[in-house]
Amino acid sequence: MERLIRLGALAVGLVLFALALYYINFRTAVGTIAQLGAALPLALLFSGLWHLARTWAWAWCFPQPRTVSFARLARVRLAAEAFSYLTLRGIAGEPLKVVLLGDVIDAREATAAVALERVAYLIVTTWIVGVGSILAIIGLPLSHTWFRVFRAFAIAAGIVALLTVLVIGGRGSYVQSWIVRIDRRFGTSIAGGRLMRFAGAVERQMLELLRGNPVRLAVLLLATIAAYACMAVEAWVVLHAIDPATSLNASLAVETFSRVASFASAFIPANLGALEASSLAAVAAVGAVSGGAALALARRLRGLFWAAVGLAIYPRRARGSNTSALRQPERNPGHPHTLLYFPDDASVRIPPFARLAGLPIAERVLRPAQRAGYTRIFVWLPDAERTATQETSFTRLARSMGGVIIARREEDWRAC
């Protein structure tokens, strides 16, 4: 199934990439590129720094120490963003990141990291949109209509900032507790479903990652500010090449409006039409009409360039010894390492499948043991102590991992 998703995503991305190229007027593009000169490669440089800043923020969203390299994360992110850019931005590419990391990162941890980075980016970007709107109101000669637009942006950003502070300073989860209240109210059992359990585990893990590390919060904040600054400087480089009188504040206002427009048009594949319209409207708001077409074309070419790079480096599973090294450390068959796991004890009331930071305790014991190089893992689950639910859970876990033996009777134990 993962292989089908990988190949299907790659095929769809290639088709949409070809369609996006088809709708470009190359004659006009060549003339504008000649007019931009060195501004175009500079714009590509700053967009590359934007990708690095986003990858840096994403790397900090995983439990530390990280089990996947920064280079692997950058490659996965570029590939997924290429697919996302050509389909539904911010939606289609996020599940693909989880799939592409499936051989080295647990799905729940990967999902929590992807969700945390995306939510942090949206929230901090909204804050910056508010700041950029205030600067535009103060420092630019806006028309009455554009004044109201940027004022609305600033008010919305303030509301989001207040809600964010309440979430970070709060305790417990939100989505899962709301679902539980709905179940109690209407007598349903939505919270007990597999999907909601997964969503609850991801939410708890994401909140733990968010609240439990002030350094992580600082990195997410700085990385998002750096990413936003890269896009604002990209706009300034392009607009300055056409109109040298363009100020940095005007470029920040252009990026502010463009960022909000990109959120609203995320459902449009490759942002066709919406990117051009938002670029022209944004530069008109700050009085730099002559640079609108150049900015739209530069950003279109930039998006296609990184989409091509992402599709070119589309990650595939390593073969042979590389894959084995990713999944499990090197082992010596002549000296096997054995782990004996006793999940039940009369003096311990906490069951082995109670969740700790989003994952069952049993899974937190067995999976790290397998990654640490244990070649044999025996789980003692005698008839007198186990329940049907616990047996089923251990059976599923053992089947998903491989190499785990469940001993239910003394005969099974002696045979091991």
HUDATA-V567314 format. One record per helix or strand. SS is the DSSP state (@ for helix, = for strand). FROM is the first residue (numbers start at 0). TO is the last residue. If there is no record, write none. Layout:
BEGIN
((SS:FROM:TO) (SS:FROM:TO))
END
This chain:
BEGIN
((@:1:21) (@:25:35) (@:37:58) (@:69:85) (@:91:99) (@:106:138) (@:143:168) (@:174:185) (@:189:191) (@:193:210) (@:213:241) (@:247:263) (@:268:270) (@:273:284) (@:288:311) (@:320:326) (=:337:340) (=:354:355) (=:358:359) (@:360:370) (=:375:379) (@:387:400) (=:403:406) (@:409:414))
END
